[in-house]
Amino acid sequence: MSNGMTRREREVTEIDDILAILDKCKVLHLGLTDGEEPYVVPMNYGYLYEDGVLTLYLHGAKRGKKIDMICNNPKVFFEMDCDITPFEGDIACRYGITYASVMGRGLAEIVEDVEEKKKGMSVLMKTQTGKDFEFEDKMVAFVNVIKITASSFTAKRRPLPTNHN
């Protein structure tokens, strides 16, 4: 994890709490760079947290813009959020939104090894559904599995204010 957060009172630092956010979120917003232009795409994801390392797995088509961009520049940024609920206040600046989020950066790679592709797809399905799935070689032959090894990440949570009406 890394610092740089402005609203430190919202920072989530306990890894179990961060993993609970990752379990609850279902969509990862993947930030890539296309030359000088940013590009963000929403994707389903799966994750593993082992030996202090966060690894994310995504899947997609064998060809396309995101694959080209990862091959040209594997540096990525990711963001997930959940528990989004708007709330009202008695004056404009007391309106807001509750949320929990995780964001970070890392390096993406296209997984070539069939066994790791199957593992990545199983991890993705476990994160998305809570269920265990197994994949055969031919099932993963038609997709790309993207593996992101996070170099840093942070988490935040904004609960409903205690002074909320």
LINLIN-V116624 format. One record per pair of residues at least 24 apart in sequence whose ideal C-beta (glycine too) atoms are under 8 Angstrom apart, sorted by sequence separation. I is the first residue (numbers start at 1). J is the second residue. D is the distance in Angstrom with one decimal. If there is no record, write none. Layout:
BEGIN
i=I j=J d=D
i=I j=J d=D
END
This chain:
BEGIN
i=79 j=103 d=4.1
i=121 j=145 d=6.3
i=22 j=47 d=5.3
i=41 j=66 d=5.8
i=78 j=103 d=6.5
i=120 j=145 d=4.2
i=39 j=65 d=7.3
i=77 j=103 d=7.2
i=78 j=104 d=6.0
i=114 j=140 d=6.5
i=117 j=143 d=7.8
i=22 j=49 d=7.9
i=39 j=66 d=7.6
i=77 j=104 d=7.3
i=78 j=105 d=7.5
i=114 j=141 d=7.9
i=120 j=147 d=6.2
i=28 j=56 d=6.8
i=30 j=58 d=6.9
i=77 j=105 d=5.0
i=78 j=106 d=7.3
i=117 j=145 d=4.5
i=76 j=105 d=6.8
i=116 j=145 d=7.4
i=19 j=49 d=5.9
i=28 j=58 d=6.8
i=39 j=69 d=6.4
i=75 j=105 d=7.1
i=76 j=106 d=6.0
i=34 j=65 d=7.4
i=75 j=106 d=8.0
i=76 j=107 d=7.2
i=116 j=147 d=7.4
i=75 j=107 d=6.4
i=76 j=108 d=4.7
i=74 j=107 d=4.8
i=75 j=108 d=7.9
i=111 j=144 d=7.6
i=15 j=49 d=7.1
i=32 j=66 d=6.2
i=74 j=108 d=5.0
i=110 j=144 d=5.5
i=111 j=145 d=4.3
i=34 j=69 d=5.3
i=45 j=80 d=7.3
i=74 j=109 d=6.2
i=110 j=145 d=7.5
i=111 j=146 d=7.1
i=30 j=66 d=7.2
i=33 j=69 d=6.8
i=110 j=146 d=6.2
i=111 j=147 d=5.1
i=32 j=69 d=4.4
i=109 j=146 d=7.3
i=110 j=147 d=8.0
i=32 j=70 d=6.7
i=70 j=108 d=4.7
i=108 j=146 d=5.5
i=109 j=147 d=5.3
i=70 j=109 d=7.5
i=71 j=110 d=7.1
i=108 j=147 d=7.0
i=109 j=148 d=8.0
i=33 j=73 d=5.2
i=70 j=110 d=6.4
i=108 j=148 d=4.9
i=109 j=149 d=7.8
i=32 j=73 d=7.3
i=107 j=148 d=7.0
i=33 j=75 d=7.1
i=106 j=148 d=4.7
i=107 j=149 d=5.6
i=67 j=110 d=6.6
i=106 j=149 d=5.2
i=32 j=76 d=5.9
i=106 j=150 d=4.1
i=107 j=151 d=6.9
i=31 j=76 d=6.2
i=105 j=150 d=7.1
i=106 j=151 d=5.0
i=30 j=76 d=6.1
i=31 j=77 d=3.7
i=104 j=150 d=4.9
i=105 j=151 d=5.7
i=106 j=152 d=7.7
i=30 j=77 d=7.8
i=31 j=78 d=6.8
i=104 j=151 d=7.5
i=105 j=152 d=5.7
i=30 j=78 d=5.7
i=31 j=79 d=7.4
i=104 j=152 d=5.3
i=105 j=153 d=7.7
i=29 j=78 d=6.8
i=104 j=153 d=2.8
i=28 j=78 d=5.3
i=29 j=79 d=4.6
i=54 j=104 d=7.3
i=56 j=106 d=7.5
i=103 j=153 d=6.6
i=104 j=154 d=6.6
i=28 j=79 d=7.2
i=29 j=80 d=7.2
i=102 j=153 d=6.0
i=103 j=154 d=6.3
i=28 j=80 d=5.0
i=54 j=106 d=7.9
i=102 j=154 d=7.3
i=103 j=155 d=7.9
i=27 j=80 d=6.6
i=102 j=155 d=4.6
i=101 j=155 d=6.6
i=25 j=80 d=3.8
i=100 j=155 d=7.3
i=101 j=156 d=5.3
i=25 j=81 d=6.3
i=26 j=82 d=7.5
i=100 j=156 d=7.2
i=101 j=157 d=7.7
i=25 j=82 d=4.4
i=99 j=156 d=7.5
i=100 j=157 d=4.5
i=22 j=80 d=6.8
i=24 j=82 d=4.6
i=99 j=157 d=7.2
i=100 j=158 d=7.9
i=21 j=80 d=7.4
i=24 j=83 d=7.1
i=99 j=158 d=5.3
i=98 j=158 d=5.5
i=21 j=82 d=6.6
i=59 j=120 d=7.3
i=97 j=158 d=7.2
i=98 j=159 d=5.9
i=59 j=121 d=6.3
i=96 j=158 d=7.2
i=98 j=160 d=5.4
i=57 j=120 d=3.7
i=57 j=121 d=7.3
i=59 j=124 d=6.2
i=96 j=161 d=7.4
i=57 j=123 d=5.1
i=58 j=124 d=7.3
i=57 j=124 d=5.0
i=94 j=161 d=7.5
i=78 j=148 d=6.6
i=76 j=148 d=6.0
i=78 j=150 d=7.7
i=87 j=160 d=5.9
i=46 j=120 d=6.9
i=83 j=157 d=7.7
i=87 j=161 d=7.5
i=25 j=100 d=7.8
i=46 j=121 d=7.9
i=48 j=123 d=5.7
i=85 j=160 d=7.5
i=89 j=164 d=7.3
i=90 j=165 d=6.1
i=24 j=100 d=7.0
i=25 j=101 d=7.9
i=46 j=122 d=7.8
i=47 j=123 d=6.9
i=70 j=146 d=6.6
i=89 j=165 d=7.2
i=25 j=102 d=7.1
i=46 j=123 d=3.8
i=67 j=144 d=6.0
i=87 j=164 d=5.9
i=88 j=165 d=7.4
i=46 j=124 d=3.2
i=21 j=100 d=4.7
i=45 j=124 d=6.4
i=46 j=125 d=6.9
i=21 j=101 d=7.1
i=22 j=102 d=5.9
i=44 j=124 d=6.5
i=46 j=126 d=6.3
i=47 j=127 d=5.8
i=62 j=142 d=7.0
i=66 j=146 d=8.0
i=21 j=102 d=5.4
i=46 j=127 d=3.9
i=62 j=143 d=6.8
i=45 j=127 d=6.5
i=46 j=128 d=6.8
i=61 j=143 d=7.2
i=62 j=144 d=5.4
i=45 j=128 d=8.0
i=60 j=143 d=6.7
i=61 j=144 d=6.7
i=18 j=102 d=6.2
i=44 j=128 d=5.6
i=59 j=143 d=4.9
i=60 j=144 d=5.5
i=59 j=144 d=6.7
i=59 j=145 d=5.3
i=60 j=146 d=6.8
i=58 j=145 d=7.3
i=59 j=146 d=7.0
i=12 j=100 d=7.4
i=57 j=145 d=6.1
i=58 j=146 d=4.3
i=57 j=146 d=7.1
i=57 j=147 d=5.9
i=58 j=148 d=7.2
i=56 j=147 d=7.4
i=57 j=148 d=7.8
i=55 j=147 d=6.4
i=56 j=148 d=4.2
i=55 j=148 d=7.0
i=55 j=149 d=5.6
i=56 j=150 d=6.8
i=54 j=149 d=7.9
i=55 j=150 d=7.2
i=53 j=149 d=6.7
i=54 j=150 d=4.0
i=53 j=150 d=7.3
i=54 j=153 d=5.9
i=2 j=104 d=7.8
i=26 j=128 d=6.3
i=1 j=104 d=7.9
i=23 j=127 d=7.0
i=22 j=127 d=7.4
i=21 j=155 d=5.7
i=18 j=153 d=7.7
i=21 j=157 d=7.5
i=18 j=155 d=4.5
i=17 j=155 d=7.2
i=17 j=157 d=7.8
i=13 j=155 d=7.8
i=11 j=154 d=6.8
i=12 j=155 d=3.9
i=11 j=155 d=7.2
i=12 j=156 d=6.2
i=11 j=156 d=6.0
i=12 j=157 d=5.2
i=10 j=156 d=4.5
i=10 j=157 d=6.0
i=10 j=158 d=5.4
i=5 j=154 d=5.8
i=7 j=156 d=7.0
i=2 j=152 d=3.6
i=4 j=154 d=7.4
i=1 j=152 d=6.3
i=2 j=153 d=7.4
i=3 j=154 d=7.5
i=5 j=156 d=6.9
i=1 j=153 d=5.7
i=2 j=154 d=6.4
i=1 j=154 d=5.9
i=1 j=155 d=8.0
END
